[in-house]
Amino acid sequence: MSKLVSHVVPEWLIVPNSVIESTLVVVLLSIVVIALVRRIKFVVKVNKIPGMPGGLSLIGNVFTFLVPPEEFLNRLTGYVAGLQSSGPILRTWTGPFAFCFLFTAESFEVILSSTKLIDKSRHYNNVLPWLNTGLLTSTGSKWVSRRKLLTAAFHFKILEDFLQVFNEQSQILIQKLSAALKVRNDFDIYPFITLCTLDIICDTAMGCNIQAQSQSNSEYVNAVQSMREIVAARLIRPWIQPDFLFQFSNYSGRQKEALKILHGFTDGVIRKRKLERASHSLDKVTALTNQYREDEFSPKKKRLALLDLLIDASKDGEVLSDLDIREEVDTFMFAGHDTTTTSICWTLFLIGSHPHVQVRINEELDCVFGTSDRPATTTDLNELKYLECCIKEALRLYPIGPIIARKLSEDTVIHGYTVPAHTTVALMTYILHRNPEHFPDPELYQPERFFEENSRGRHPYAYVPFSAGPRNCIGQKFALMEEKVILSSILRNFHIRALDRREELILLNELTLRPRDGVRLHLTPKQKHFKLNFN
Ligand code: HEM
């Protein structure tokens, strides 16, 4: 063989095996040394930042936070808030991963206003099997182009179109609550609101009516619920976060089943919508917006859905494939219903715990609607200013995303400390919103804080329930509009009283910050032409 080679390759080009081997060893060693030096430099840089006490070498503060789910948020926020006096930024290690907790408006501004620091942390990976890299999870040029495209979908003209859905579904909700009242006056309102917002998001995102409020046991509704639970479970159980370990857990099979239903459903809706559009020769968004038409899922006239905009923008697969469309529709399904449900429930709980706030809302509702039971118009919603302050103040005390996490793509100076690239920064909105400098007596529920005259001069990053900057919540106007319609419908029909006290509630930071045992309310139907006065 070597004779054969020597015929083909000149003698001087043949390198002895020993030289190849030693070169390989040198190259490998150099790679290891470079990686080691980089790692040491990284650790030294991170450790210059004021750290959390009690960390162990190699595993850091992992055990500090290894607590049952219902204790996690309390433990974390209690710990970080208690250490605020040691500095405006706090570093910890969980295993090999460096974390910095941020809780000041100034540090939030550094991260959130940046157009470069847009990478989500690895904690978001748990939703990838469902959402793939849609708007919530994507980064780089993909996120930039999708954000531009999808911003059009939240144009106020399109939102006005959705008002009809918000009103229709709120009406069904009132019927469901009235029916429930025939059995008992106190109950957990959470499941009622969940099904209502699920119906709304299906209709507005996909243009189909799944009638979750009427058939709460539908396959799709159950699959959404399953995924919600699985993603939440992975968030608080680090050992099932890596996919190769997750596949051995009990959740894996359940996730496969749920995804089959969820993706199958979205695929089906996209296919049918495309066929419909082809048969109607509807390829322009404007044509669709102006032309309401029959929908196979519902006998009623239908309006434009977010899906239509995506199909339109897809340019027959040139710009977006069916898979691209699906990941965005799924993202809206995920980001657009649990969030509003939780926010509505917290607002109801806080209004129901503060009778004087409810009296003021009733006065506003009387002023706007009188005794009429007509649906809400855009003008009505603009006039519900006090109700809006109630929603905002609830989001201050209970931000739906109490922690937002980013992975730094470059070294970043925060409060004079250089936080190196690859560190995860955890923005603690829950603590930020309780800073007495911005919100005196921070634990009090005072919607008046958000009156224009009281908000003037407040740091622009002191209140960020929808995040802020280029990666803020794309659905915030949608959310506020939907919440105002649902809340005003409930409060026009019922007087509410919260049955639990705030200090008794156990908070769970799953996908959203929610009370573990729901929101128990006592509902009393309002008499027509009879004004309730609780002074
Ligand atoms: C009260 C209701 C809501 C709250 C409090 C809320 C809050 C947030 C927050 C804090 C973020 C940033 C998350 C992060 O950076 O990790 C976000 C992003 C997002 N939200 Fe919302 N959200 C709400 C409702 C909605 C609705 C109704 C939709 C859609 C219909 C929606 C769609 C999205 C999307 C797609 C993103 C990702 C945006 C991007 O990265 O460009 N959200 N939301």
Boltz pocket constraint, residues with backbone or C-beta under 6 A from the ligand:
constraints:
  - pocket:
      binder: B
      contacts: [[A, 135], [A, 136], [A, 137], [A, 147], [A, 331], [A, 332], [A, 335], [A, 336], [A, 337], [A, 339], [A, 340], [A, 343], [A, 399], [A, 400], [A, 401], [A, 403], [A, 404], [A, 405], [A, 464], [A, 465], [A, 466], [A, 467], [A, 470], [A, 471], [A, 472], [A, 473], [A, 474], [A, 475], [A, 476], [A, 478], [A, 479]]
      max_distance: 6.0
